[in-house]
């Protein structure tokens, strides 16, 4: 399967005529659904596969290492990492890196209770004080989302968890009522374990009116990456977007039910 995906990506990618990067670039990553998988120190998933294929064509190589999500962001902000993979665009991240968009993403309200009255906005979620919310530390869907997290925390209604598996367990056990993230992120991050896979079978997806589409992509460090290397990376990634290789890879990894309304090409 991996060989077929790599071949499809290679055929979809444009020829890269530029020279390679001046050195191997460091990208600490944490698990993110099927987009980035981590087993011990072995890093896989759609984005690493895509970038390795790109590297073979451009001679611009990226070294992936597995770290906890909070450390991933800290390493990038402190100038100890060259790339932040993957991330939505925020003003704080813009201070530390140049953003290269790859895909459009929209988070949604996810739950497993089919009988609950619908929630149509983050504003409405604030008022529904009976609903307990589980969020993943380090996920960022904009300032309105961050403000919501702060308000829910002040109300004592939020669980801040290290990963999507912990969130799924809270939903499955009934300790939390809802979470906020793209459904593909939740589904792709769960192991083959009936205790949490049952969440996907019952998953309810609600789009929130005040949680808009956002660009997701790669940040290239302003302090550690040379201008020539940054230009090569931007050329490499932008070419993958324009050729359709990024979107084709997403479609190969995720079923339509987890994409519709929450993932789309740029």
C-alpha distance (Angstrom), angle and dihedral (degrees) to the residues before:
residue distance angle dihedral
X1 . . .
X2 3.82 . .
X3 3.80 91.0 .
X4 3.82 91.2 52.0
X5 3.81 91.4 49.4
X6 3.79 92.0 47.2
X7 3.80 90.5 49.6
X8 3.80 91.9 48.8
X9 3.79 90.8 50.0
X10 3.78 92.3 47.8
X11 3.79 91.3 52.2
X12 3.81 91.9 47.7
X13 3.79 95.9 48.5
X14 3.78 120.8 92.4
X15 3.79 121.7 -120.3
X16 3.81 110.4 -90.7
X17 3.76 110.9 -142.6
X18 3.79 98.5 179.1
X19 3.79 125.8 99.1
X20 3.78 122.3 -101.5
X21 3.79 129.9 -91.0
X22 3.79 119.1 -83.3
X23 3.81 93.0 -118.0
X24 3.79 143.5 0.1
X25 3.81 110.0 -76.1
X26 3.81 122.6 -135.8
X27 3.81 120.5 -129.9
X28 3.82 116.4 176.1
X29 3.80 108.8 -162.6
X30 3.77 140.3 -178.0
X31 3.80 128.4 -153.0
X32 3.81 114.9 -75.5
X33 3.76 112.6 174.1
X34 3.79 114.2 -81.4
X35 3.80 89.5 -32.0
X36 3.81 91.4 76.4
X37 3.80 122.8 11.3
X38 3.79 125.8 -171.7
X39 3.81 126.1 -164.2
X40 3.77 108.4 171.9
X41 3.80 102.8 -52.1
X42 3.81 93.7 -25.7
X43 3.81 110.1 109.8
X44 3.81 120.1 -161.7
X45 3.77 140.7 142.3
X46 3.77 134.9 106.1
X47 3.81 100.6 -54.5
X48 3.82 97.8 46.5
X49 3.83 89.1 46.9
X50 3.80 90.5 50.4
X51 3.80 93.8 46.6
X52 3.80 92.6 47.9
X53 3.79 89.5 52.4
X54 3.80 89.7 48.6
X55 3.81 90.2 48.5
X56 3.79 91.8 55.8
X57 3.81 90.2 55.2
X58 3.81 97.7 41.5
X59 3.83 103.9 30.6
X60 3.80 88.7 -128.6
X61 3.79 104.6 128.4
X62 3.80 129.7 -159.6
X63 3.81 124.9 -160.9
X64 3.80 113.4 -150.4
X65 3.80 122.3 -155.4
X66 3.80 127.4 -179.7
X67 3.82 118.3 -119.6
X68 3.83 136.5 155.0
X69 3.81 113.3 -84.3
X70 3.81 96.1 -111.2
X71 3.81 90.8 50.5
X72 3.80 91.2 49.3
X73 3.80 91.2 61.7
X74 3.82 93.1 41.3
X75 3.81 92.3 53.1
X76 3.78 91.4 52.0
X77 3.80 94.7 47.2
X78 3.82 92.4 48.0
X79 3.82 93.1 51.7
X80 3.80 95.2 -109.5
X81 3.80 95.2 115.7
X82 3.79 131.0 52.6
X83 3.79 98.9 -154.0
X84 3.80 138.0 32.2
X85 3.83 107.1 -151.3
X86 3.04 118.6 -145.6
X87 3.78 118.4 -2.6
X88 3.78 142.0 145.5
X89 3.78 116.1 -118.9
X90 3.82 116.8 -94.4
X91 3.84 134.2 163.9
X92 3.81 90.6 -116.3
X93 3.81 93.1 54.6
X94 3.81 90.4 44.5
X95 3.82 88.2 64.6
X96 3.79 90.8 62.5
X97 3.79 105.2 33.3
X98 3.78 151.0 18.9
X99 3.80 112.3 -105.6
X100 3.82 123.1 -133.2
X101 3.84 110.7 -171.9
X102 3.80 118.9 -141.5
X103 3.80 107.5 167.0
X104 3.81 143.1 -1.2
X105 3.81 117.0 -110.7
X106 3.78 133.9 -173.9
X107 3.78 122.1 -168.1
X108 3.80 118.4 -143.8
X109 3.78 139.7 -166.6
X110 3.81 107.8 -93.7
X111 3.80 127.4 -166.1
X112 3.81 142.6 144.9
X113 3.83 100.0 -133.2
X114 3.83 111.1 100.8
X115 3.81 93.8 -176.8
X116 3.82 99.0 56.0
X117 3.80 117.3 110.6
X118 3.81 109.1 -101.7
X119 3.80 123.5 -96.9
X120 3.81 114.6 -144.9
X121 3.81 103.9 -179.2
X122 3.79 145.1 12.3
X123 3.80 86.8 -109.3
X124 3.80 89.2 58.9
X125 3.80 90.9 46.6
X126 3.81 88.8 56.7
X127 3.79 89.3 57.6
X128 3.79 95.7 45.3
X129 3.78 93.3 80.8
X130 3.80 93.0 170.2
X131 3.82 90.2 69.1
X132 3.81 117.1 91.3
X133 3.79 115.2 -152.0
X134 3.82 130.6 -150.1
X135 3.82 117.7 -159.4
X136 3.80 133.3 179.1
X137 3.79 116.9 -118.2
X138 3.81 110.4 -114.6
X139 3.81 97.1 21.2
X140 3.80 109.7 126.8
X141 3.79 125.6 -173.8
X142 3.79 97.6 168.0
X143 3.78 140.0 -66.2
X144 3.82 94.4 -65.4
X145 3.80 88.9 55.6
X146 3.80 91.3 48.3
X147 3.80 90.8 49.3
X148 3.80 89.7 50.6
X149 3.82 90.3 51.8
X150 3.81 90.5 51.6
X151 3.80 92.5 49.4
X152 3.80 93.4 47.2
X153 3.79 89.6 49.0
X154 3.79 90.8 52.2
X155 3.80 88.7 50.9
X156 3.82 91.2 50.6
X157 3.80 91.6 -120.7
X158 3.79 102.2 116.0
X159 3.80 135.8 84.8
X160 3.82 113.1 -158.9
X161 3.81 107.5 -155.2
X162 3.80 133.9 -173.2
X163 3.82 96.7 -128.4
X164 3.79 146.0 0.5
X165 3.81 92.9 -96.1
X166 3.80 90.3 63.3
X167 3.80 89.7 48.5
X168 3.82 91.7 50.2
X169 3.79 90.9 51.0
X170 3.81 90.9 52.8
X171 3.81 91.1 49.9
X172 3.80 92.9 46.0
X173 3.80 92.6 49.1
X174 3.80 93.3 46.5
X175 3.80 94.8 -118.8
X176 3.82 90.2 118.1
X177 3.80 125.7 34.9
X178 3.81 102.9 -160.6
X179 3.78 144.6 5.5
X180 3.82 134.6 -163.7
X181 3.81 121.8 -129.9
X182 3.83 138.9 95.3
X183 3.83 109.4 -69.1
X184 3.83 90.4 -126.2
X185 3.81 89.2 59.6
X186 3.79 92.1 53.9
X187 3.80 96.7 42.2
X188 3.78 95.1 44.0
X189 3.79 93.5 49.7
X190 3.79 97.7 56.7
X191 3.81 122.1 98.1
X192 3.78 123.5 -130.5
X193 3.79 91.0 -88.1
X194 3.84 121.1 129.8
X195 3.82 90.3 -144.1
X196 3.79 91.8 68.5
X197 3.82 103.3 17.7
X198 3.81 87.1 69.6
X199 3.80 86.5 71.2
X200 3.82 90.7 66.7
X201 3.81 92.4 52.2
X202 3.82 89.7 55.5
X203 3.81 98.1 34.9
X204 3.81 116.0 144.8
X205 3.81 116.1 -163.1
X206 3.82 121.3 -159.5
X207 3.80 122.2 179.2
X208 3.80 112.9 -141.4
X209 3.81 117.2 -139.1
X210 3.81 94.0 -139.5
X211 3.82 96.8 44.7
X212 3.83 102.7 83.5
X213 3.78 136.0 -168.6
X214 3.79 114.2 -77.5
X215 3.78 134.9 -170.1
X216 3.78 117.3 -109.6
X217 3.77 124.0 -166.1
X218 3.78 146.8 103.6
X219 3.78 131.4 -36.5
X220 3.81 117.5 -149.4
X221 3.81 114.3 -156.4
X222 3.81 117.4 -107.7
X223 3.81 91.9 -153.8
X224 3.82 107.2 40.7
X225 3.82 106.1 32.7
X226 3.81 120.7 77.3
X227 3.79 117.7 -125.4
X228 3.82 91.3 -115.4
X229 3.80 91.5 52.1
X230 3.80 91.5 46.7
X231 3.81 90.5 52.2
X232 3.81 89.6 50.7
X233 3.81 91.7 50.1
X234 3.80 93.1 47.6
X235 3.80 89.9 49.5
X236 3.80 90.7 48.3
X237 3.81 97.0 47.5
X238 3.81 95.9 39.6
X239 3.80 89.8 51.6
X240 3.81 90.2 53.9
X241 3.80 90.0 52.4
X242 3.80 94.7 47.3
X243 3.81 93.4 46.6
X244 3.81 91.0 53.4
X245 3.81 92.8 -118.5
X246 3.81 93.4 124.9
X247 3.80 94.9 51.5
X248 3.81 92.4 41.4
X249 3.80 89.1 54.6
X250 3.81 91.5 50.5
X251 3.81 91.0 51.0
X252 3.80 91.6 49.9
X253 3.80 92.9 52.2
X254 3.82 101.9 41.1
X255 3.83 131.8 48.9
X256 3.83 116.9 -122.5
X257 3.82 92.0 -109.2
X258 3.82 89.8 65.8
X259 3.81 95.1 44.5
X260 3.80 105.3 45.0
X261 3.80 112.1 105.5
X262 3.81 95.5 -2.4
X263 3.85 107.5 58.1
X264 3.79 127.9 40.7
X265 3.81 138.9 153.7
X266 3.78 119.1 -94.4
